[in-house]
Amino acid sequence: MISTSITSNSITVVVTNSNGNKVYSIQSSHPNYADVLDAIRNGDELAIESLCNISKSIEAFAEGHVSVKNGHVYYKDKVLHGLVVDHILEFIAKKISPVPMLKFINKLMINPSYRAINELYSFLQHRQMPITPDGNFIAYKGVQTSYYSVHSGTITLLTGKADGENNTGHIYNGIGEYISVPRNEVCDNKEIHCAQGLHAGSLDYALGWGSRRVLVEINPIDVVSIPNDCGCMKLRACAYKVIGDYVSPLNNTYCDAYSSCANDGDDGCLDHDDEESVLQENDDIAQEAFEAGWNDGYDGEKCDVEYDGCIELPQYQLTIWSESYAAGYADGEADRIEEDDESDSEALYDAGYAMGYRDAFNSKSYGASSENNGDWSEDDSECYQEGYNKGYDAGVKNRK
């Protein structure tokens, strides 16, 4: 027999059978609230008990070593708490199978780093990084238009390729590339913000880097650390696979259509025609911005990376504009000063500043363009070097 008490925001159900009385009380915020009402209408005692007991709802989706006992989610004999459990409940509330999340937990818990396991929970708080059906997750990465990484490095590549022809150490992130490095060469200290490793992150993080964005699939096993700068929106890993170009944000649950990115353009991926169109648009924006920056720099106008005409552009294209304008401005200013016959201290300082800014902004090593004219006096050299140092610092800051 079923007895119920229903208010505007709660249900109390008393189920009476040969085993005695069982009382269930749930609020309207309960993920199974609507289904409990249906079970009451149908007189389904077993369904009422299962739906009211969230732990049993989760247990029905148990996978691998993840199980539920006495109302707790376990990995083997370890009780899990916090965000990972909240995500499972969120999936159930949205009528989405939590199996991908359970597979994710099974992989995460065999990550050899205790720190990485716990830090990744915070990383998952950020939206738009869905779980794949296999229990991996998708993150975003900013790269150059050519798909090479924005910055270079000396890390050992186990799989993948770097720009060896020009000896720059930039890693190629083309669609379909599986990139991996030795785990013991990836910095595992979250307090060190800029360090060696394969970097990816949330959409907001990726929008701040490079001229294009790609989607990367990461196995939780391969996460090494979550640096605590940038609001824990980026990570360092020892491996990932590049699975598509970014067009629009992915959903916040799980993604199973990215594998067809090259064909149908679903789930934020580009088909070939769209990709060519977006790349051309980005190149046009970059060229226009560079020319505007060069003209302002050569004419001695105030640097203006916040061009009002681009206010309607999406954020990643605003970034393209700003970076290209700044690079053009530095080149224009350098050309103006080089053509100036004056050799007073202010002109020398400005020449050094322009050269330093350009080197830093283009990720060149310090002093790459700081050759002093052999005819300069010691005072002239000091003026130039002071400007170069200031310019290099500004270029590093704006590049980041």
C-alpha positions in Angstrom: 0.0 0.0 0.0 1.2 3.5 -0.8 0.3 6.6 1.2 1.5 10.0 0.0 1.6 13.6 1.1 2.4 16.1 -1.6 3.0 19.8 -1.2 4.1 22.5 -3.7 7.8 21.6 -3.1 8.0 18.1 -1.5 6.7 14.6 -1.6 6.4 12.2 1.4 5.7 8.6 0.5 4.9 5.7 3.0 5.2 2.3 1.4 3.6 -0.5 3.5 4.1 -4.2 2.7 5.1 -7.4 4.4 8.4 -6.0 5.3 6.9 -3.2 7.3 6.7 0.6 6.6 9.2 2.6 4.6 9.1 6.4 4.5 10.6 8.4 1.7 10.7 12.2 1.6 12.2 14.2 -1.2 12.2 17.9 -2.3 11.3 19.3 -5.7 15.0 19.8 -6.3 15.5 16.1 -6.3 16.7 14.9 -9.7 14.0 12.2 -9.8 11.1 14.3 -8.5 9.0 14.1 -11.7 9.6 10.3 -12.1 8.6 9.7 -8.4 5.3 11.4 -9.2 4.8 9.1 -12.2 5.6 6.1 -10.0 3.0 7.2 -7.4 0.4 7.5 -10.1 1.2 4.0 -11.3 1.4 2.5 -7.8 4.9 1.2 -8.5 6.5 0.5 -5.1 9.8 -0.7 -6.4 10.2 2.3 -8.7 9.4 4.7 -5.8 12.1 3.1 -3.6 14.7 3.1 -6.4 14.0 6.7 -7.5 13.9 8.2 -4.0 17.2 6.6 -3.2 19.8 8.4 -5.3 22.5 5.9 -4.3 20.5 3.1 -6.0 20.0 5.2 -9.1 23.8 5.6 -9.3 24.4 1.9 -8.5 22.3 0.9 -11.6 25.0 2.6 -13.7 28.0 1.2 -11.9 31.1 0.7 -14.1 34.4 -1.0 -13.4 35.6 -0.4 -9.9 33.0 2.3 -9.2 30.1 1.3 -7.0 27.6 2.5 -4.4 27.2 1.2 -0.9 25.2 2.6 1.9 24.5 5.8 0.0 28.2 6.5 -0.8 30.1 6.4 -4.1 33.1 4.1 -3.9 36.2 3.4 -6.0 37.1 0.0 -4.8 37.0 0.5 -1.0 37.7 4.3 -1.1 34.8 6.7 -0.6 34.6 9.5 -3.2 33.4 13.0 -2.4 32.9 16.4 -3.9 32.8 17.4 -7.6 33.2 14.0 -9.1 30.0 12.8 -7.2 28.2 16.0 -8.0 28.8 15.5 -11.7 27.3 12.0 -11.5 24.2 13.4 -9.8 24.0 16.2 -12.4 24.1 13.7 -15.2 21.3 11.7 -13.6 19.2 14.8 -13.1 19.5 15.7 -16.7 18.5 12.1 -17.8 21.9 11.5 -19.2 23.7 8.3 -18.6 26.6 8.8 -16.1 28.5 5.8 -17.6 31.1 8.1 -19.4 31.7 9.8 -16.0 32.1 6.5 -14.3 34.6 5.4 -16.9 36.4 8.7 -16.4 36.7 8.0 -12.6 38.1 4.5 -13.3 40.8 6.0 -15.5 41.5 8.9 -13.2 42.0 6.7 -10.1 44.9 4.9 -11.8 46.8 8.1 -12.5 50.1 7.7 -10.7 50.0 11.2 -9.2 47.9 11.8 -6.0 48.2 15.5 -6.7 46.9 15.2 -10.2 43.9 13.1 -9.1 42.8 15.7 -6.6 43.6 18.8 -8.7 41.7 17.5 -11.7 38.4 17.8 -9.7 38.9 21.6 -9.6 39.7 21.6 -13.3 36.3 19.9 -14.0 34.5 22.8 -12.3 35.1 24.8 -15.5 32.4 24.5 -18.1 32.6 23.4 -21.7 35.0 20.5 -21.2 32.9 17.4 -21.8 33.6 13.7 -21.1 33.8 11.3 -24.0 32.0 7.9 -24.1 35.4 6.3 -23.3 35.9 8.3 -20.1 38.4 10.8 -21.5 37.7 14.5 -21.6 38.0 17.2 -24.2 39.9 20.5 -23.6 40.9 23.4 -25.8 44.3 24.6 -27.0 45.4 27.8 -28.6 47.9 27.3 -31.5 49.3 29.2 -34.5 47.4 29.3 -37.8 49.8 26.7 -39.0 48.8 24.4 -36.1 52.3 24.7 -34.5 52.4 25.5 -30.8 52.7 29.2 -29.8 55.8 28.6 -27.8 58.8 26.4 -28.4 60.6 24.1 -26.0 63.1 21.3 -25.6 60.9 18.5 -24.2 61.4 15.1 -25.7 58.7 13.9 -28.1 57.8 10.3 -27.9 55.1 10.7 -30.6 54.3 13.7 -32.8 56.6 16.1 -34.6 58.3 19.5 -34.0 59.4 22.1 -36.5 62.8 20.5 -37.0 63.5 22.3 -40.3 63.8 25.6 -38.6 65.0 24.2 -35.3 62.4 26.1 -33.3 61.0 23.3 -31.1 57.4 24.3 -31.9 55.1 21.2 -31.8 52.7 20.4 -34.6 49.1 20.1 -33.5 47.4 19.1 -36.7 44.1 17.3 -36.6 44.6 13.6 -35.9 48.0 14.0 -34.3 48.7 12.0 -31.1 51.4 13.9 -29.1 53.1 12.4 -26.1 56.2 13.1 -24.0 57.9 11.4 -21.1 55.8 12.0 -18.0 59.0 12.7 -15.9 59.8 15.7 -18.1 56.4 17.4 -17.3 56.4 19.8 -14.4 54.2 18.4 -11.6 54.4 21.4 -9.3 51.2 23.5 -9.5 53.0 26.5 -7.9 55.2 26.8 -11.0 52.9 28.5 -13.5 55.0 28.5 -16.7 56.8 25.2 -17.0 57.5 22.3 -19.3 54.7 20.0 -20.5 51.8 19.7 -23.0 49.3 22.5 -22.2 45.6 22.7 -22.7 42.6 24.1 -20.8 39.2 25.6 -20.7 37.9 27.7 -23.6 38.5 31.0 -21.8 42.1 30.0 -21.3 42.7 28.8 -24.9 41.2 32.1 -26.3 44.2 33.9 -24.9 46.7 32.0 -27.1 47.5 31.9 -30.8 45.4 32.6 -33.8 43.3 29.4 -33.8 41.9 26.9 -31.4 41.8 23.1 -31.5 40.1 20.5 -29.5 42.2 17.9 -27.7 41.2 14.6 -26.1 43.0 13.8 -22.9 43.0 10.6 -20.9 42.8 11.4 -17.2 45.7 9.0 -16.6 47.9 11.5 -18.6 47.2 14.6 -16.5 50.3 15.7 -14.6 49.3 19.0 -12.9 46.9 21.8 -12.7 48.8 25.1 -12.2 47.0 27.4 -9.8 47.3 30.5 -11.9 44.6 31.4 -14.5 41.9 30.2 -12.0 42.9 26.6 -12.5 41.8 26.8 -16.1 44.8 25.1 -17.7 46.6 21.8 -17.2 49.9 20.1 -18.0 49.7 16.6 -19.5 52.1 14.1 -21.0 49.8 13.1 -23.9 46.8 14.1 -25.9 45.2 13.7 -29.3 44.1 16.6 -31.5 40.6 15.8 -32.6 39.2 18.9 -34.4 39.1 22.6 -34.9 37.1 24.8 -32.5 34.1 26.7 -33.9 31.7 27.0 -31.0 31.6 25.8 -27.3 31.0 22.2 -26.7 28.2 21.0 -24.4 28.9 20.4 -20.7 28.0 16.7 -20.5 29.7 14.3 -22.8 30.6 14.3 -26.5 30.3 11.4 -28.9 30.2 13.1 -32.3 33.6 14.7 -32.5 35.0 11.7 -34.4 33.0 13.0 -37.5 34.5 16.5 -37.3 36.0 16.2 -40.7 32.7 15.4 -42.3 29.7 17.0 -40.7 30.8 19.9 -38.6 28.9 18.8 -35.5 29.7 19.6 -31.9 31.8 22.7 -32.5 34.0 21.1 -35.2 34.6 22.4 -38.7 34.0 20.7 -42.0 36.6 21.4 -44.6 34.8 24.2 -46.4 34.0 26.0 -43.1 37.6 25.6 -42.0 39.0 27.2 -45.1 36.6 30.1 -44.7 37.5 30.7 -41.0 41.2 30.5 -41.7 40.9 33.0 -44.5 38.9 35.4 -42.3 41.5 35.1 -39.5 44.3 35.7 -42.0 42.5 38.8 -43.3 42.0 40.2 -39.8 45.7 39.5 -39.0 46.9 41.3 -42.2 44.6 44.3 -41.7 45.7 44.6 -38.0 49.4 44.3 -38.9 49.2 47.0 -41.6 47.2 49.3 -39.2 49.8 48.8 -36.5 52.8 49.3 -38.9 51.2 52.6 -40.2 50.7 53.9 -36.6 54.1 52.9 -35.5 55.8 54.4 -38.6 53.8 57.7 -38.2 54.6 57.9 -34.5 50.9 57.6 -33.5 49.8 56.2 -30.2 49.6 52.4 -30.1 46.0 51.3 -30.2 45.5 47.5 -30.0 41.9 48.1 -28.8 40.6 49.1 -32.2 36.9 50.2 -32.0 36.1 48.8 -35.5 36.6 45.2 -34.1 34.3 45.5 -31.2 31.8 43.0 -32.8 34.5 40.3 -33.4 34.4 37.2 -31.2 37.1 37.1 -28.5 39.5 34.8 -30.3 39.5 37.2 -33.3 40.0 40.2 -31.1 43.1 38.4 -29.8 44.3 37.9 -33.4 43.7 41.6 -34.0 45.6 42.7 -30.9 48.6 40.4 -31.4 48.9 41.3 -35.1 48.5 45.1 -34.5 51.1 45.0 -31.7 53.6 43.2 -34.0 53.0 45.6 -36.8 53.3 48.6 -34.6 56.7 47.4 -33.4 57.9 46.8 -36.9 56.6 50.2 -38.1 58.2 52.0 -35.2 61.5 50.2 -35.7 61.5 51.1 -39.4 60.7 54.8 -38.6 63.6 55.0 -36.1 66.1 53.2 -38.4 65.4 55.7 -41.2 65.7 58.7 -38.8 69.1 60.4 -39.1 69.0 61.6 -35.6 71.2 59.8 -33.1 70.1 61.5 -29.9 69.5 59.5 -26.7 65.7 59.6 -27.1 65.9 58.1 -30.6 68.3 55.5 -29.6 66.1 54.5 -26.6 63.1 54.3 -28.9 65.1 52.1 -31.4 66.1 49.8 -28.6 62.6 49.6 -27.2 61.1 48.8 -30.6 63.7 46.0 -31.2 63.3 44.6 -27.8 59.5 44.5 -28.0 59.6 42.9 -31.4 62.0 40.1 -30.2 59.9 39.3 -27.2 56.6 39.4 -29.0 57.9 37.1 -31.7 59.2 34.7 -29.0 62.9 35.3 -29.9 65.7 35.0 -27.4 66.8 38.1 -25.5 69.3 40.2 -27.5 68.3 38.6 -30.9 68.2 42.1 -32.5 70.2 44.2 -30.1 73.5 44.5 -32.1 75.0 47.9 -31.4 76.5 50.0 -34.1 80.3 50.0 -33.8 80.4 53.8 -34.1 78.2 54.3 -31.1 79.6 55.8 -28.0 79.3 54.1 -24.6 76.5 56.5 -23.7 74.7 55.8 -27.0 74.9 52.0 -26.4 73.6 52.4 -22.8 70.6 54.4 -24.1 69.8 51.7 -26.7 70.2 48.9 -24.2 67.9 50.6 -21.7 65.2 50.9 -24.3 65.7 47.3 -25.5 65.3 46.0 -21.9 62.1 48.0 -21.4 60.8 47.0 -24.8 61.5 43.3 -24.2 59.7 43.3 -20.9 56.7 44.9 -22.5 56.7 42.5 -25.4 56.8 39.5 -23.0 53.9 40.9 -21.0 51.7 41.6 -24.1 52.5 38.3 -25.7 51.2 36.5 -22.6 
